Amino acid sequence: MNGKVVVGVLSGALLLSGLLVGVSNGEPAGTDEPTVLELYWRTGHEDSQIEIFFIEHCDESVPVCGQITLKDMPLFDQDGNEVGRQHISCTASDTTAWVCSLISQLKDGPYTNKGTVVATGVSKHRPGKPNISTIPVTGGTGAYNNVGGHVIQEGVDGTVKYTLFLEAA
């Protein structure tokens, strides 16, 4: 009789522990920490498309001149896996800062989920100085529906590090 009780208790304990394993979502309870995605793109990548349009060339005869830059590039995670596309649209003039919309179109990967993240704001493009910009996240879709937070873009040409700090809106 004692053998049957021991087997029953052990079976119940194993069943209960199996049920509890499925409850964890991998985050500590009550955490307010943002989700951090470390990504990058290479402007010189063979699948990168970059277009620059000038709005009047700057010289003494033109009161205002400007530029529109469009970029469409593969986006990679920290391990070098291609995880989507980075779409960038920026405008600037000799009297305004660079104002950019950055859309990260992501697919399922080791660190990413399917969806988009949109960041819009002022980007620092300063010749001869560090080009590090903090840009607010204005939303997203799919796995990133209504996300907030900010991104940090380090660089504007070559290999550009792009770190997303995402928070539930």
Backbone hydrogen bonds in HBPLUS format (Angstrom, degrees):
<---DONOR---> <-ACCEPTOR-->    atom                        ^
c    i                          cat <-CA-CA->   ^        H-A-AA   ^      H-
h    n   atom  resd res      DA  || num        DHA   H-A  angle D-A-AA Bond
n    s   type  num  typ     dist DA aas  dist angle  dist       angle   num
A0004-LYS N   A0001-MET O   3.14 MM   3  5.33 121.9  2.49  99.7 113.0     1
A0005-VAL N   A0001-MET O   3.26 MM   4  6.62 153.3  2.34 149.0 155.9     2
A0006-VAL N   A0002-ASN O   3.00 MM   4  6.22 162.9  2.03 151.3 155.6     3
A0007-VAL N   A0003-GLY O   3.01 MM   4  6.18 162.4  2.04 148.1 152.8     4
A0008-GLY N   A0004-LYS O   2.98 MM   4  6.09 155.1  2.04 141.7 148.9     5
A0009-VAL N   A0005-VAL O   2.86 MM   4  6.10 161.0  1.90 153.8 158.4     6
A0010-LEU N   A0006-VAL O   2.92 MM   4  6.07 166.2  1.94 151.5 155.7     7
A0011-SER N   A0007-VAL O   2.88 MM   4  5.98 159.7  1.93 146.6 152.7     8
A0012-GLY N   A0008-GLY O   2.93 MM   4  6.07 160.0  1.97 146.3 152.0     9
A0013-ALA N   A0009-VAL O   2.91 MM   4  6.13 156.1  1.97 149.3 155.8    10
A0014-LEU N   A0010-LEU O   2.96 MM   4  6.18 161.2  1.99 151.6 156.2    11
A0015-LEU N   A0011-SER O   2.94 MM   4  6.11 160.8  1.98 149.9 155.5    12
A0016-LEU N   A0012-GLY O   2.94 MM   4  6.07 161.8  1.97 148.0 152.9    13
A0017-SER N   A0013-ALA O   2.93 MM   4  6.10 161.6  1.96 148.9 154.0    14
A0018-GLY N   A0014-LEU O   2.98 MM   4  6.11 151.5  2.06 144.8 152.5    15
A0019-LEU N   A0015-LEU O   3.10 MM   4  6.37 146.7  2.21 143.4 152.0    16
A0020-LEU N   A0016-LEU O   3.05 MM   4  6.33 152.4  2.13 149.1 156.4    17
A0021-VAL N   A0017-SER O   3.16 MM   4  6.34 144.0  2.30 144.0 151.8    18
A0023-VAL N   A0020-LEU O   3.05 MM   3  5.24 158.6  2.10 108.7 115.6    19
A0031-THR N   A0028-PRO O   3.35 MM   3  5.77 145.8  2.48 139.8 133.4    20
A0035-THR N   A0166-LEU O   2.82 MM 131  5.02 153.6  1.89 152.0 152.0    21
A0166-LEU N   A0035-THR O   2.78 MM 131  5.02 165.7  1.80 158.5 156.1    22
A0037-LEU N   A0164-LEU O   2.92 MM 127  5.04 155.5  1.98 141.2 149.4    23
A0164-LEU N   A0037-LEU O   2.88 MM 127  5.04 161.9  1.91 147.4 151.1    24
A0039-LEU N   A0162-TYR O   2.89 MM 123  5.06 156.1  1.95 142.5 147.6    25
A0162-TYR N   A0039-LEU O   2.79 MM 123  5.06 174.2  1.79 141.8 139.9    26
A0040-TYR N   A0076-PHE O   2.90 MM  36  5.35 142.2  2.05 145.3 152.2    27
A0076-PHE N   A0040-TYR O   2.87 MM  36  5.35 170.2  1.88 164.6 167.4    28
A0041-TRP N   A0160-VAL O   3.09 MM 119  5.43 148.9  2.19 142.0 151.1    29
A0160-VAL N   A0041-TRP O   2.78 MM 119  5.43 164.5  1.81 163.7 169.0    30
A0045-HIS N   A0042-ARG O   3.12 MM   3  5.36 168.3  2.14 114.2 116.3    31
A0043-THR N   A0158-GLY O   2.90 MM 115  5.14 158.8  1.95 138.9 139.1    32
A0048-SER N   A0045-HIS O   2.94 MM   3  5.23 164.5  1.97 119.5 121.4    33
A0049-GLN N   A0072-ASP O   2.81 MM  23  5.15 159.2  1.86 145.2 152.5    34
A0072-ASP N   A0049-GLN O   2.87 MM  23  5.15 144.8  1.99 149.2 158.2    35
A0051-GLU N   A0070-LEU O   2.85 MM  19  5.18 163.6  1.88 153.3 158.1    36
A0070-LEU N   A0051-GLU O   2.85 MM  19  5.18 166.7  1.87 157.1 161.0    37
A0053-PHE N   A0068-ILE O   2.80 MM  15  5.09 167.5  1.82 158.3 162.4    38
A0068-ILE N   A0053-PHE O   2.79 MM  15  5.09 157.4  1.84 152.4 159.6    39
A0055-ILE N   A0066-GLY O   2.87 MM  11  4.81 174.7  1.87 123.4 125.1    40
A0066-GLY N   A0055-ILE O   2.92 MM  11  4.81 146.8  2.03 132.4 140.3    41
A0062-VAL N   A0059-ASP O   3.20 MM   3  5.71 159.9  2.25 116.6 122.3    42
A0094-ASP N   A0065-CYS O   2.95 MM  29  5.84 145.0  2.08 156.9 157.8    43
A0067-GLN N   A0092-ALA O   2.78 MM  25  5.38 152.4  1.85 153.9 155.3    44
A0092-ALA N   A0067-GLN O   2.95 MM  25  5.38 145.8  2.07 155.0 160.9    45
A0069-THR N   A0090-CYS O   2.86 MM  21  5.16 160.1  1.90 144.6 151.1    46
A0090-CYS N   A0069-THR O   2.88 MM  21  5.16 163.3  1.91 153.5 158.6    47
A0071-LYS N   A0088-ILE O   2.87 MM  17  4.92 158.8  1.91 143.1 145.5    48
A0088-ILE N   A0071-LYS O   2.83 MM  17  4.92 164.8  1.85 143.2 146.2    49
A0073-MET N   A0086-GLN O   2.94 MM  13  5.20 160.7  1.98 145.2 151.2    50
A0086-GLN N   A0073-MET O   2.71 MM  13  5.20 161.7  1.75 156.4 162.9    51
A0075-LEU N   A0084-GLY O   2.85 MM   9  5.09 158.0  1.90 132.3 128.6    52
A0083-VAL N   A0075-LEU O   2.78 MM   8  5.74 155.7  1.83 148.8 157.2    53
A0077-ASP N   A0081-ASN O   2.93 MM   4  5.46 151.3  2.01 146.7 154.8    54
A0080-GLY N   A0077-ASP O   2.96 MM   3  5.36 165.2  1.98 118.0 122.1    55
A0107-LYS N   A0083-VAL O   2.87 MM  24  5.51 149.2  1.96 148.7 148.6    56
A0085-ARG N   A0105-GLN O   2.91 MM  20  5.20 149.7  2.01 142.7 151.1    57
A0105-GLN N   A0085-ARG O   2.87 MM  20  5.20 162.9  1.90 168.1 168.5    58
A0087-HIS N   A0103-ILE O   2.91 MM  16  5.07 169.9  1.92 149.0 152.4    59
A0103-ILE N   A0087-HIS O   2.79 MM  16  5.07 172.3  1.80 157.7 160.3    60
A0089-SER N   A0101-SER O   3.04 MM  12  5.36 153.0  2.12 149.6 157.3    61
A0101-SER N   A0089-SER O   2.91 MM  12  5.36 155.3  1.97 148.5 156.1    62
A0091-THR N   A0099-VAL O   3.04 MM   8  5.53 152.2  2.12 143.1 150.4    63
A0099-VAL N   A0091-THR O   2.95 MM   8  5.53 165.2  1.98 160.5 163.9    64
A0096-THR N   A0093-SER O   3.37 MM   3  5.11 158.0  2.42  96.2 102.4    65
A0123-SER N   A0098-TRP O   2.92 MM  25  5.39 157.7  1.97 141.3 148.7    66
A0100-CYS N   A0121-GLY O   2.83 MM  21  5.59 169.5  1.84 167.3 163.7    67
A0121-GLY N   A0100-CYS O   2.99 MM  21  5.59 157.4  2.04 155.7 162.7    68
A0102-LEU N   A0119-ALA O   2.74 MM  17  5.15 170.2  1.75 164.2 167.1    69
A0119-ALA N   A0102-LEU O   2.91 MM  17  5.15 158.8  1.95 148.5 155.5    70
A0104-SER N   A0117-VAL O   2.86 MM  13  5.14 168.8  1.87 158.2 158.8    71
A0117-VAL N   A0104-SER O   2.97 MM  13  5.14 145.8  2.09 134.7 145.6    72
A0106-LEU N   A0115-GLY O   2.76 MM   9  5.33 156.2  1.82 169.0 172.9    73
A0115-GLY N   A0106-LEU O   3.12 MM   9  5.33 161.6  2.16 131.0 131.2    74
A0109-GLY N   A0112-THR O   2.95 MM   3  4.87 161.8  1.99 132.6 126.8    75
A0143-ALA N   A0114-LYS O   2.98 MM  29  5.89 173.7  1.98 151.1 152.4    76
A0116-THR N   A0141-THR O   3.35 MM  25  5.11 143.3  2.50 105.3 114.6    77
A0141-THR N   A0116-THR O   2.98 MM  25  5.11 148.1  2.08 129.1 136.0    78
A0118-VAL N   A0139-GLY O   2.87 MM  21  5.39 173.9  1.87 152.9 151.1    79
A0138-THR N   A0118-VAL O   2.76 MM  20  5.67 150.4  1.84 141.2 151.5    80
A0120-THR N   A0136-PRO O   3.18 MM  16  6.17 141.6  2.34 168.0 176.4    81
A0129-LYS N   A0126-ARG O   3.16 MM   3  5.52 161.9  2.20 135.5 133.7    82
A0155-GLY N   A0131-ASN O   2.67 MM  24  4.89 166.5  1.68 164.7 159.7    83
A0133-SER N   A0153-GLN O   2.89 MM  20  5.19 161.4  1.93 149.4 154.8    84
A0153-GLN N   A0133-SER O   2.87 MM  20  5.19 155.9  1.92 150.2 157.3    85
A0135-ILE N   A0151-VAL O   2.92 MM  16  5.31 158.2  1.96 147.8 155.0    86
A0151-VAL N   A0135-ILE O   2.81 MM  16  5.31 157.1  1.86 153.0 160.7    87
A0137-VAL N   A0149-GLY O   2.97 MM  12  5.17 179.6  1.97 121.1 121.0    88
A0146-ASN N   A0140-GLY O   3.37 MM   6  5.30 146.8  2.49 123.7 115.6    89
A0144-TYR N   A0141-THR O   2.94 MM   3  5.02 149.7  2.03 132.1 127.1    90
A0145-ASN N   A0142-GLY O   3.13 MM   3  5.22 144.8  2.26 122.1 117.2    91
A0147-VAL N   A0144-TYR O   3.18 MM   3  5.40 146.2  2.30 138.6 129.7    92
A0148-GLY N   A0167-GLU O   2.82 MM  19  5.12 167.0  1.83 162.3 164.5    93
A0167-GLU N   A0148-GLY O   2.94 MM  19  5.12 162.3  1.97 123.1 126.2    94
A0150-HIS N   A0165-PHE O   3.04 MM  15  5.40 151.4  2.12 144.8 152.0    95
A0165-PHE N   A0150-HIS O   2.84 MM  15  5.40 166.8  1.86 171.0 175.2    96
A0152-ILE N   A0163-THR O   2.87 MM  11  5.25 152.7  1.95 146.7 155.9    97
A0163-THR N   A0152-ILE O   3.00 MM  11  5.25 165.9  2.02 150.6 151.3    98
A0154-GLU N   A0161-LYS O   2.85 MM   7  5.14 169.6  1.86 156.3 159.1    99
A0161-LYS N   A0154-GLU O   3.31 MM   7  5.14 143.0  2.46 144.1 140.0   100
